[in-house]
Every structure is written in structure tokens, then in C-alpha cells.
């Protein structure tokens, strides 16, 4: 049978097993997966789909029913699928919009956070890697006892200072990035969002990092407008206040576009949107959201600092179930705020989870007799070690069950270690075996030890549970 016939057969079989064309709302594909929105996912025969030729895995998340087929092949299968389903070709954005309608409020909140922060991650990665380079140059004792490279070679001091300036920019002006991305996501003009972010970190304001000492010394600058006394304090390193400001800005802009006459729209709408949003931010919204953000961050820090290794164990154990539901995206604002303040412990926890899933998946290669499952497990296990866990988790571990439980334990043990040794990252990145480049220089070794523990425990426990399962059936 030729390749074209295989593509056609797979498309027909998938369409039949998901409940026919009447059950399909929209369909798109990414590099490796069919992304479907179904009217009723319960009508889909998952076992039948997983046994279909060319299919390597399946999972459902965020209102989308996703079928893993593979790079290159998915394009061909999709071409026949939309033909048989009598659908128009859809973009991933259109499929996401259709999927959003099926989400509950909590799922929409988590997706909103992901949509805001995922686009700005490359900027934070660039800054974080430059911070890592600066750490290598300035860390005491990394290459010689009690000395840094700058101490040893004073001629590179200015180069290190220049790199530090480049590295700190994205975090110093984080509200500008968040304002742009969030306002765009809320349906407003992203450039107005960027302006709002600029206002919130203006040089005329007291730097947010100096706010605590200014309160103690009673030197907080203020604006006095009539009966109002408004603190002139910036929002460096904050996330929630900017999100709230962006939501208000987008809402006002859309309302004003409808209200103001067309001949005055371009003149008045931007000015009024910025003026009203900025006033509300500095009088009411900013302070409330700053406090809320501090409470959330302090709560996560309490779990890390007060419970120590036990807190890390709990965090690591529940991280995989959080990933299944997409709830891990809700930690993005906390992670970014912690990085802006000097370092976050969440990256190491995510990496331990990912590597544990990879270790369990690679062990599954030795435990299963299913040739197709072996093939999927090899590629998806390696992918998980590099930080991409969906194929491993949904295509192998959850289907076989016991590797998933083993990975949860492996993640928990590794996370207990990285929490005990206070491993911190200074940038986002690929949370896997190459993620050490994102870690503060003093924690790189402990990071590698932590993920090695997760990998070994996940692998060994999967092998052990497999033998117990066979023994119980004997």
C-alpha cells in the first residue's frame, strides 16, 4: 500500500472513530498533531484511535482533542481529513477560538495567562542567558578560590558591566512587555498597552524595589491633587497590576471607539484611554493588585521556604496532574515576578517533573511488548528529557498508568532535593537536561543532581511496578 493510500485510510478511520463529520466543529494541525474541536468528546473511541495506523498518541486539553501523528505526515493526513469531514481549512487560532467556547471560567483564566506570557518568554530567555553569562564572569570562587573572572582579569570588567546592562533591561522594563502582550490579548491597541507599561516604570516614580525602605523612612513621594494623596511609586518587577491595567485599557478603548464621533476618535480615544487607565491604576487598581500579587507570591514562597524539602516533594508530586489540566500556566506570573526579584525555584521543579516523565517513558520501552508503543516511547521519552512532555505523558505514561505514577514519585524526590539545596533560575528556558544554562551559577551542580535523581527514580520505579504488575497476573 502506497503512502497516499495510508494517509487516506488514516484520515477516514480517525473521522469514523471520533464520531463522524457531524461531531467535528473545526480542525487544524500543528507540526505533529491534528487539533480538533469536537461537539462531544465522549463519542470518540480513544482506544480505536490509538490503534490506527500512523497515530502515535492522543490527548485532550484546553477544549481541543489532539491526535499525535508526526512531523510531515500530519500535513498529508489533515489534507484528506478536512476533505472527508467537509470542513474548511482552519488556522490554529480559529481552532483555539472554537475550543475557548467549551472552557469553564478557570480554564479560560489559565489560558489567558498563557496567551499573555508565552509570547514574551523569548525576551526573558535572552535576558536570562545574558544574566547567566554575567554570573559566570562575576561569581566568586567559580574558577578560583575567593575570586571571580573579573577579579582575575580586570580588563574584562567593563565588558561584564555592559553585559549586565543588556541582561537587566527586560526585567527592569517588564511592565512594558506585559502591557503590550496583555492589551493585545484583551483586544486593545498593544502600543497603548506598551505606553501604559512605560508610565508604570517611569523614571519620575520611586522604583518599586526601594518602596519598602521608603515606607520605613517615611520618604515615599506623593502627588497631592485636591483632597487626594497619590503615591508616586513604580511597578518594576510586578505582573498583576499590569494585567489589570491592560484589561481596563482595552475595555475603555473599545467603549470609547463606539461612543466618540469618528472625526474625533483618533484624537480623543487614545488620550482618554491612557489618562483614565493611568489614574485608576495609581489610585485604586495598582495598589490592590500589587498586594494581591505579593500575597500569591508570598504564599508560594511560604510553601518553598517553610516546608522546605517536604514542600518541594508535594509540589513535585502534584506538578504532573497540574500540567494535565493546564494549571501550571497559572504559575507563570509568579515565576516571572520571582525571576525579576533575583531568582525563581519553579524552573527546577518543572525540570524534575519533565525528566521524571522522560525516565518513566524510556523504562516503558523495556516494559511493553507493543512494537508501536515502543516506537512512540523512544521518541517521546527523549523529547521529555529535553523539556517537552506532552507526547510522553499523554501518549505513553497515562495510557499505561503505572509509568505516570512512577514519574510523579520521581518528580517529587528530585524536587525535594532541588528545594533543599535552593536551586534558583534566572531565566525561563527548556526545563530539561539542558536547562542548567538558566540556573544561577552556584546551583548548576545541584540542578543536575536533582534531575538525575528524578530520571533514575522514575525509570527504576517504572521497571519495578511493571514487574509487580506481571507478578500479580501470574
C-alpha positions as CSV (number, residue, x, y, z in Angstrom):
1,X,0.0,0.0,0.0
2,X,1.4,3.4,-1.0
3,X,1.9,6.4,1.3
4,X,-1.1,8.3,-0.2
5,X,-3.4,5.4,0.5
6,X,-2.1,5.2,4.1
7,X,-2.9,8.9,4.6
8,X,-6.4,8.4,3.2
9,X,-7.1,5.4,5.3
10,X,-5.9,7.0,8.4
11,X,-8.0,10.1,7.8
12,X,-11.1,8.1,7.1
13,X,-10.5,5.9,10.2
14,X,-9.9,8.9,12.5
15,X,-13.0,10.6,11.3
16,X,-15.1,7.5,11.9
17,X,-13.6,6.9,15.4
18,X,-14.2,10.5,16.6
19,X,-17.9,10.2,15.8
20,X,-18.1,11.2,12.2
21,X,-18.2,14.6,10.5
22,X,-21.3,15.5,12.5
23,X,-19.2,15.6,15.7
24,X,-16.5,17.9,14.3
25,X,-16.7,21.6,14.9
26,X,-13.3,22.6,13.5
27,X,-9.9,21.1,12.6
28,X,-6.3,22.4,12.2
29,X,-2.9,21.0,12.7
30,X,0.5,22.0,14.1
31,X,3.9,20.4,13.4
32,X,3.0,17.0,14.7
33,X,-0.7,16.9,15.8
34,X,-4.2,17.1,14.5
35,X,-6.0,19.7,16.6
36,X,-9.8,19.0,16.6
37,X,-12.7,20.6,18.4
38,X,-15.5,18.1,18.9
39,X,-19.1,18.6,19.8
40,X,-18.9,15.6,22.2
41,X,-15.5,14.1,23.1
42,X,-17.2,11.2,24.8
43,X,-18.2,9.9,21.3
44,X,-14.6,9.4,20.4
45,X,-13.2,5.8,20.6
46,X,-9.8,6.6,22.1
47,X,-8.5,3.0,22.1
48,X,-9.5,2.7,18.4
49,X,-7.7,5.9,17.5
50,X,-4.5,4.8,19.3
51,X,-4.6,1.6,17.3
52,X,-5.0,3.4,14.0
53,X,-2.1,3.3,11.6
54,X,0.1,6.4,11.7
55,X,-1.3,7.5,15.0
56,X,1.3,7.9,17.8
57,X,-0.8,9.2,20.6
58,X,-3.8,11.2,21.7
59,X,-4.7,13.7,24.5
60,X,-7.3,16.3,25.2
61,X,-6.5,19.7,26.7
62,X,-8.0,23.2,26.6
63,X,-11.1,22.1,24.7
64,X,-9.0,20.5,21.9
65,X,-8.9,16.8,21.0
66,X,-5.4,16.3,19.8
67,X,-4.1,13.3,17.9
68,X,-0.3,12.9,17.6
69,X,0.7,11.8,14.1
70,X,4.2,13.1,13.4
71,X,6.1,15.8,11.5
72,X,5.3,15.8,7.8
73,X,2.8,13.0,7.9
74,X,0.2,15.1,9.8
75,X,0.0,17.6,6.9
76,X,-1.0,14.8,4.5
77,X,-3.5,13.2,6.8
78,X,-5.0,16.6,7.6
79,X,-5.5,17.3,3.9
80,X,-7.6,14.2,3.5
81,X,-9.3,14.6,6.9
82,X,-10.9,18.0,6.1
83,X,-11.9,16.7,2.7
84,X,-13.8,13.7,4.1
85,X,-15.2,15.8,7.0
86,X,-16.4,18.5,4.5
87,X,-14.6,21.2,6.5
88,X,-12.9,24.5,5.5
89,X,-9.2,24.6,6.4
90,X,-8.9,26.3,9.8
91,X,-6.0,28.1,11.4
92,X,-4.7,27.1,14.9
93,X,-6.1,30.5,16.1
94,X,-9.6,29.7,14.8
95,X,-9.5,26.2,16.4
96,X,-8.4,27.8,19.7
97,X,-11.3,30.3,19.5
98,X,-13.7,27.4,19.0
99,X,-12.1,25.5,21.8
100,X,-12.4,28.5,24.1
101,X,-16.2,28.3,23.9
102,X,-16.1,24.9,25.6
103,X,-13.9,26.0,28.6
104,X,-15.1,26.8,32.1
105,X,-14.0,30.1,33.7
106,X,-11.0,28.6,35.5
107,X,-9.7,27.1,32.2
108,X,-10.2,30.4,30.4
109,X,-8.2,32.2,33.2
110,X,-5.3,29.8,32.8
111,X,-5.4,30.1,29.0
112,X,-5.4,33.9,29.3
113,X,-2.3,33.8,31.4
114,X,-0.6,31.5,28.9
115,X,-1.6,33.7,26.0
116,X,-0.1,36.8,27.7
117,X,3.2,35.4,28.9
118,X,4.2,32.8,26.3
119,X,4.9,35.4,23.6
120,X,7.3,37.4,25.9
121,X,9.3,34.3,27.0
122,X,11.9,34.6,24.2
123,X,12.8,38.1,25.5
124,X,13.1,36.8,29.1
125,X,15.2,33.9,27.9
126,X,17.6,36.2,26.1
127,X,17.9,38.4,29.2
128,X,18.3,35.4,31.4
129,X,21.0,33.8,29.4
130,X,22.9,37.1,29.4
131,X,22.5,37.2,33.2
132,X,23.9,33.7,33.3
133,X,26.9,34.9,31.3
134,X,27.4,37.8,33.7
135,X,27.2,35.4,36.6
136,X,29.9,33.3,35.1
137,X,32.1,36.4,34.8
138,X,31.4,37.8,38.3
139,X,30.7,34.8,40.5
140,X,33.2,34.5,43.4
141,X,35.0,31.2,43.6
142,X,33.7,29.6,40.4
143,X,37.1,29.4,38.8
144,X,39.5,30.3,41.7
145,X,39.1,30.4,45.5
146,X,37.5,33.7,46.6
147,X,37.9,35.3,43.2
148,X,35.8,35.9,40.1
149,X,37.0,36.1,36.5
150,X,36.6,39.9,36.7
151,X,38.9,39.9,39.7
152,X,41.4,37.7,37.9
153,X,41.2,39.7,34.7
154,X,40.3,43.3,35.4
155,X,40.4,44.2,31.7
156,X,37.1,42.4,31.2
157,X,35.3,44.4,34.0
158,X,33.7,46.8,31.5
159,X,32.6,44.0,29.2
160,X,30.9,42.3,32.2
161,X,29.2,45.6,33.2
162,X,28.0,46.1,29.6
163,X,26.5,42.5,29.5
164,X,24.8,43.2,32.9
165,X,23.2,46.3,31.4
166,X,21.9,44.3,28.4
167,X,20.7,41.5,30.7
168,X,18.7,43.5,33.1
169,X,16.7,45.5,30.5
170,X,13.8,43.0,30.0
171,X,13.2,42.6,33.7
172,X,13.6,46.3,34.5
173,X,11.0,47.2,31.9
174,X,8.9,44.1,32.3
175,X,5.6,46.0,32.6
176,X,6.1,47.3,29.1
177,X,6.3,43.8,27.7
178,X,3.4,42.6,29.7
179,X,1.4,45.7,28.9
180,X,1.9,45.2,25.2
181,X,1.1,41.5,25.2
182,X,-1.9,41.7,27.6
183,X,-3.5,44.6,25.9
184,X,-3.2,42.8,22.5
185,X,-4.8,39.6,24.1
186,X,-7.7,41.7,25.6
187,X,-8.4,43.1,22.2
188,X,-7.0,46.6,22.6
189,X,-4.2,48.5,20.9
190,X,-1.0,46.9,22.1
191,X,1.0,50.1,21.6
192,X,-1.2,51.9,24.0
193,X,-0.6,48.9,26.4
194,X,3.1,49.5,26.0
195,X,2.7,53.2,26.8
196,X,0.8,52.2,29.9
197,X,3.7,49.9,30.9
198,X,6.1,52.8,30.3
199,X,4.1,55.0,32.6
200,X,4.2,52.3,35.3
201,X,8.0,52.2,35.3
202,X,8.6,55.9,34.6
203,X,11.9,57.4,35.9
204,X,9.7,60.1,37.7
205,X,8.4,57.4,40.0
206,X,10.0,55.8,43.1
207,X,11.5,52.5,42.0
208,X,9.3,49.7,43.4
209,X,12.4,47.9,44.8
210,X,13.0,50.9,47.0
211,X,9.4,51.2,48.2
212,X,9.9,49.1,51.4
213,X,12.7,51.2,52.7
214,X,11.0,54.4,51.7
215,X,8.0,53.4,53.9
216,X,10.2,52.7,56.8
217,X,11.9,56.1,56.4
218,X,8.7,57.9,55.6
219,X,10.1,59.3,52.4
220,X,7.5,57.9,49.8
221,X,6.9,60.7,47.2
222,X,3.3,61.7,46.5
223,X,1.1,63.7,44.2
224,X,-1.4,65.9,46.0
225,X,-4.4,66.6,43.8
226,X,-7.1,68.4,45.8
227,X,-8.2,66.0,48.6
228,X,-6.3,63.1,47.0
229,X,-2.8,62.0,48.0
230,X,-1.4,59.5,45.5
231,X,1.8,57.7,46.0
232,X,4.4,58.1,43.1
233,X,5.6,54.5,43.2
234,X,6.6,52.4,40.1
235,X,5.7,48.8,39.3
236,X,9.0,47.3,38.4
237,X,9.0,43.5,38.5
238,X,5.2,43.3,39.0
239,X,2.7,41.4,36.9
240,X,-0.8,41.5,38.2
241,X,-1.1,45.3,38.3
242,X,-0.1,45.5,34.6
243,X,-2.6,42.8,33.7
244,X,-5.3,44.7,35.4
245,X,-4.3,48.0,33.8
246,X,-4.2,46.3,30.3
247,X,-7.7,44.8,30.8
248,X,-9.1,48.3,31.9
249,X,-7.3,50.0,29.0
250,X,-8.6,47.6,26.3
251,X,-12.2,47.8,27.8
252,X,-12.1,51.6,27.8
253,X,-10.6,51.8,24.3
254,X,-13.3,49.6,22.8
255,X,-16.1,51.5,24.6
256,X,-14.7,54.9,23.5
257,X,-14.4,53.8,19.9
258,X,-18.2,53.2,19.9
259,X,-19.0,56.4,21.8
260,X,-16.8,59.1,20.4
261,X,-17.7,60.6,16.9
262,X,-15.5,59.2,14.1
263,X,-13.9,62.6,13.4
264,X,-12.6,62.9,17.0
265,X,-11.9,59.1,17.5
266,X,-8.2,59.1,16.6
267,X,-7.6,62.2,18.7
268,X,-9.6,61.5,21.9
269,X,-9.8,57.7,22.3
270,X,-6.1,57.0,22.9
271,X,-5.6,60.1,25.2
272,X,-8.7,59.3,27.3
273,X,-7.9,55.6,27.5
274,X,-4.4,56.3,28.8
275,X,-5.5,59.1,31.1
276,X,-8.4,57.2,32.8
277,X,-6.5,53.9,33.0
278,X,-3.4,55.5,34.5
279,X,-5.4,57.5,37.1
280,X,-7.3,54.3,38.1
281,X,-4.0,52.4,38.3
282,X,-2.3,54.8,40.6
283,X,-5.3,55.5,42.8
284,X,-7.0,52.1,43.2
285,X,-6.2,49.2,41.0
286,X,-2.4,49.2,41.1
287,X,-2.2,49.1,44.9
288,X,-4.9,46.4,45.2
289,X,-3.3,44.2,42.5
290,X,0.2,44.8,43.9
291,X,-1.0,43.5,47.2
292,X,-2.7,40.5,45.6
293,X,0.4,39.6,43.6
294,X,2.5,39.8,46.8
295,X,0.1,37.6,48.6
296,X,0.2,34.9,45.9
297,X,4.0,35.1,45.6
298,X,4.5,35.0,49.3
299,X,2.1,32.0,49.6
300,X,4.2,30.1,47.0
301,X,7.4,31.2,48.8
302,X,6.0,30.0,52.1
303,X,5.4,26.6,50.7
304,X,9.0,26.6,49.4
305,X,10.7,28.2,52.4
306,X,8.7,27.0,55.4
307,X,8.1,23.4,54.4
308,X,11.5,23.0,52.7
309,X,12.1,19.6,51.2
310,X,8.6,18.4,52.2
311,X,7.1,21.4,50.3
312,X,9.3,20.5,47.3
313,X,8.2,16.9,47.5
314,X,4.5,17.9,47.5
315,X,5.0,20.4,44.7
316,X,6.8,17.8,42.6
317,X,4.2,15.2,43.2
318,X,1.3,17.3,42.0
319,X,3.1,19.1,39.2
320,X,2.2,16.4,36.5
321,X,-1.6,16.5,37.3
322,X,-1.3,20.3,37.2
323,X,0.2,20.0,33.7
324,X,-2.5,17.7,32.6
325,X,-5.1,20.4,33.4
326,X,-3.0,23.3,32.2
327,X,-2.9,24.8,35.7
328,X,0.9,25.0,35.6
329,X,0.4,28.1,33.4
330,X,-1.1,29.9,36.4
331,X,2.4,29.9,37.9
332,X,3.8,31.9,35.1
333,X,3.2,35.3,36.7
334,X,4.7,34.1,40.0
335,X,7.7,32.6,38.2
336,X,8.4,35.8,36.2
337,X,7.9,38.0,39.3
338,X,10.4,35.8,41.3
339,X,12.9,36.0,38.4
340,X,12.6,39.7,38.3
341,X,13.4,39.8,42.0
342,X,16.5,37.7,41.6
343,X,15.6,34.1,41.1
344,X,12.8,31.5,40.9
345,X,12.7,27.9,42.2
346,X,9.8,26.9,39.8
347,X,12.0,26.1,36.8
348,X,13.9,23.4,38.7
349,X,10.6,21.8,39.8
350,X,9.3,21.8,36.3
351,X,12.5,20.3,35.0
352,X,12.4,17.5,37.6
353,X,8.9,16.7,36.5
354,X,9.7,16.7,32.8
355,X,12.8,14.5,33.2
356,X,10.9,12.1,35.5
357,X,8.3,11.7,32.8
358,X,11.0,11.0,30.3
359,X,12.7,8.4,32.5
360,X,9.4,6.6,33.1
361,X,8.7,6.6,29.3
362,X,12.1,5.2,28.4
363,X,11.6,2.5,31.0
364,X,8.3,1.7,29.4
365,X,10.2,0.8,26.2
366,X,11.6,-2.1,28.1
367,X,8.3,-3.0,29.8
368,X,5.9,-3.1,26.9
369,X,5.8,-5.7,24.2
370,X,3.7,-3.5,21.9
371,X,6.0,-2.5,19.0
372,X,4.1,0.6,18.2
373,X,4.2,1.7,21.9
374,X,8.0,1.1,22.0
375,X,8.5,3.3,18.9
376,X,6.4,6.1,20.4
377,X,8.1,5.8,23.8
378,X,11.6,6.2,22.5
379,X,11.0,9.5,20.6
380,X,8.6,10.9,23.2
381,X,10.9,9.9,26.1
382,X,13.9,11.8,24.6
383,X,11.6,14.8,23.9
384,X,10.6,14.8,27.6
385,X,14.2,14.8,28.7
386,X,14.6,18.0,26.6
387,X,11.5,19.6,28.2
388,X,8.5,18.7,26.0
389,X,6.4,16.2,28.0
390,X,3.0,16.0,26.2
391,X,3.8,13.1,23.9
392,X,5.4,11.1,26.7
393,X,2.7,11.9,29.3
394,X,-0.4,11.5,27.1
395,X,0.9,9.1,24.5
396,X,2.6,6.6,26.8
397,X,2.6,7.1,30.6
398,X,-1.1,7.9,31.1
399,X,-2.1,5.1,28.8
400,X,0.0,2.5,30.6
401,X,-0.8,4.2,34.0
402,X,2.0,2.9,36.2
403,X,4.8,4.9,34.4
404,X,2.8,8.0,35.2
405,X,2.6,7.2,38.9
406,X,6.3,6.3,38.9
407,X,7.1,9.7,37.2
408,X,5.1,11.5,39.9
409,X,7.2,9.9,42.6
410,X,10.4,10.6,40.7
411,X,9.5,14.2,40.3
412,X,8.7,14.5,44.0
413,X,12.0,13.1,45.1
414,X,14.0,15.3,42.7
415,X,12.0,18.4,43.6
416,X,12.6,17.7,47.3
417,X,16.4,17.8,46.6
418,X,16.4,21.0,44.5
419,X,14.2,22.7,47.1
420,X,16.5,21.6,49.9
421,X,19.5,23.0,48.0
422,X,17.6,26.1,46.9
423,X,18.3,25.9,43.2
424,X,17.1,29.1,41.5
425,X,16.8,30.0,37.8
426,X,17.4,33.5,36.4
427,X,15.5,33.0,33.1
428,X,12.9,30.7,31.5
429,X,14.0,28.1,29.1
430,X,13.8,24.4,28.2
431,X,13.1,22.7,31.5
432,X,15.1,19.6,31.0
433,X,18.6,18.2,30.9
434,X,20.0,21.3,29.1
435,X,18.2,23.7,31.5
436,X,21.3,24.2,33.6
437,X,22.1,27.2,31.4
438,X,19.2,29.0,33.0
439,X,20.3,28.3,36.6
440,X,22.3,30.6,38.9
441,X,25.9,29.7,38.7
442,X,26.1,28.3,42.3
443,X,23.1,26.0,41.7
444,X,24.1,24.3,38.5
445,X,25.6,21.2,40.0
446,X,22.6,20.7,42.4
447,X,20.3,21.2,39.5
448,X,22.0,18.4,37.5
449,X,21.9,16.1,40.7
450,X,18.1,16.9,41.1
451,X,17.1,16.0,37.6
452,X,19.4,12.9,37.7
453,X,17.5,11.7,40.8
454,X,14.2,12.3,39.1
455,X,15.3,10.4,36.0
456,X,16.6,7.4,37.9
457,X,13.7,7.2,40.3
458,X,11.2,7.5,37.5
459,X,13.0,4.8,35.4
460,X,13.6,2.3,38.2
461,X,10.2,2.6,39.8
462,X,8.5,2.1,36.4
463,X,10.6,-1.1,36.0
464,X,9.6,-2.2,39.5
465,X,5.9,-1.5,39.1
466,X,6.0,-3.4,35.7
467,X,7.4,-6.5,37.4
468,X,4.9,-6.2,40.2
469,X,2.1,-6.0,37.7
470,X,3.3,-9.1,35.8
471,X,3.8,-10.9,39.1
472,X,0.2,-10.1,40.2
473,X,-1.1,-11.5,37.0
474,X,0.9,-14.7,37.3
